Amino acid sequence: MNPPRPFFLATVLCLGVTASVSVQAATYSALDLGTLGGSLSVVYGINSAGQVAGYSYTAGDTAEHAFITGANGAGMTDLGTLGGVSSVARGINDAGQVVGYSTSVGGATHAFIVSPKGAGMTDLGTLGGPDSRAYGINNNGQVVGWSGAAGWTNHAFETGVNGSGMNDLGTFGGLWSEAYGINAAGQVVGNAATVGNAAAHAFLAGGNGASMTDLGTLGGANSYALGVNATGQVVGWSYAAGNVERHAFMTGANGAGMNDLGTLGGGLSIANGINASGQIVGYSSTVNDIWHAFITGTNGVGMTDLNSLVTLNGGDYLYEARSINDLGQIVANSWNGHAYLLTPVPEPEIYAMLLAGLGLVGLFARHRKQSAA
């Protein structure tokens, strides 16, 4: 028996709407995240629920404090400090654990981890030097960053689950290294000095920090890796040949190859984050040498000025995008000192339902074909 014709037509209509939405989803609504009472807020990280982490000036602009928001950017909670004046949140995982760095009572800056829901800031210590900073965290609670080590050098580190322990990832023979991102498999990305400190090269360290691999450059001297997704695709920036222009790059799975993403018309682009589908966000100079936030399509295809896809109040515009989750939500910073959460239109939940409708169309089409046989 064939399905009732009106119902079948409705599913076909759903198919048409879904096809339309897949194009329109490249536009965004913008939520101004506000501040902790001061004049400025800056965002760095976002998780799958749309919780955002960053820092904001407090009342009177007397200090900067790390913050976390609720789901989809709702509210802003002050995470405090390690006893000093300032703190900055740089990364957040799906459990709501936040990492970053804060000044302590003695004035040193130490990496921290905050428990889910913003409860309790824990000092992660150092590798023996005076300071440390945390930049990324995965869903296992493994934290990465850099720390002062013996001999007044800075080394990249990775911790165990929930920030336990601090393991030195070493260098490429030079004095220093830094880690900025980590995926669920424990693959770590950052940059490290080569022998004689002649250059800094982007690296991908294998699962749980093993086997630091040099990712090379785009032809210039230096490269920096800033983000990594679940399949080990790495993004960052590298000097191009001649060491004049810095260009955003992405690699294939597990760091294979390095592809130049180009720019928005100027000589600079930096890729900050990448999601599971390979959408990349960052910033680039335009032909007028002004920084604009950008987003690419799947697998890094096509660099688009985010300002062409969203309208902000008062003529404000976005100068950098920092991170993107797997639903396509983006955190970005504007020239007026406002931090924003950008959400695809229609919202991810609605888009997911429409995609589910597409699946129903296929199901009924197969049923109809079988019934006619």
HUZI-V973147 format. One line per field, one symbol per residue. ss: DSSP state (H for helix, E for strand, C for the rest). phi: phi as a letter, one per 30 degrees, with the letter a starting at -180 (. if undefined). burial: b if it has 24 or more other ideal C-beta (glycine too) atoms within 12 Angstrom, else e. A space follows every 10 residues. Layout:
# HUZI-V973147
ss: ???
phi: ???
burial: ???
This chain:
# HUZI-V973147
ss: CCCCHHHHHH HHHHHHHHHH HHHHCCEEEE EECCCEEEEE EEEEEECCCC CEEEEEEEHH HCCEEEEECC HHHCCCEECC CEEEEEEEEE EECCCCCEEE EEEECCCCEE EEEEEHHHEE EEECCCEEEE EEEEEEECCC CCEEEEEEEC CCEEEEEECC HHHCCCEECC CEEEEEEEEE EECCCCCEEE EEEEHHHCCE EEEEECHHHC CEEECCCEEE EEEEEEEECC CCCEEEEEEE CCCCCEEEEE CCHHHCCCEE CCCEEEEEEE EEEECCCCCE EEEEEECCCC EEEEEECHHH CCEEEHHHCC CCHHHCCEEE EEEECCCCCE EEEECCCCEE EEEEECCHHH HHHHHHHHHH HHHHHHHHHH HHC
phi: .ddeeedddd dddeeddddd deddddcbcb cddibcjccb bbcbbbcdci dbbabbddei hdacbdbbcd ehidibcdci bcjcdbabcc bbcddidcbl bbdcedjdcb dbbcdeiici ccddibcjcd babcbbbcdd idcblbbdbe iiccbdbbcd dhidibcddi bcjcdbabcb bbcddidcbl bbddeihdac bdbbcdehid hdcddibcjc dbbbccabcd cidcblbbdd ejhcccbdbb cdehidibcd dibckccbab ccbbcddidb blbbdcdcic dbdbbcdehi didbddddcb ccdiidbdca ccabcddidb cbccddiccb ccbecddedd eddddddddd eddddddddd ddd
burial: eeeeeeeeee beebbebbee beeebbbbbb bbbbbbebeb bbbbbbbbbb bbbbbbbbee eebbbbbbbe bbbeebbbbb bbebebbbbb bbbbbbbbbb bbbbeeeebb bbbbeeebee bbbbbbbebe bbbbbbbbbb bbbbbbbbbe eebbbbbbbe ebbeebbbbb bbebbbbbbb bbbbbbbbbb bbbbeeeebb bbbbbeebbe ebbbbbbbeb bbbbbbbbbb bbbbbbbbbb eeeebbbbbb beebbeebbb bbbbebbbbb bbbbbbebbb bbbbbbeeee bbbbbbbeeb eebbbbbebb ebeeeebbbb bbbbbbbbbb bbbbeebbbb bbbbebbbee beebbebbeb beebeeeeee eee
